[in-house]
Amino acid sequence: MTLKNEHHSLLNNNPGTIERDLGREVRDIVSDNELKSESNIKENKESLQKSIEKGEGYLYNTIED
């Protein structure tokens, strides 16, 4: 029954449904990547702060335009 419904939307030339599904999938992937990126940034900052508190590693300055 599910297979018939999927084919039904394709036979009705309803590309909007396909585009919405693909768009939703892409948005979900992008959203997941953004969350992972934010999480990684937070973890890196925490790790750097712990290293500084322990006196490990080194600090350096950068020049930004």
Secondary structure, DSSP 8 states (H G I E B T S, - for coil): -HHHHHHHHHHTT-HHHHHHHHHHHHHHHHHHHHHHHHHHHHHHHHHHHHHHHHT-S--------
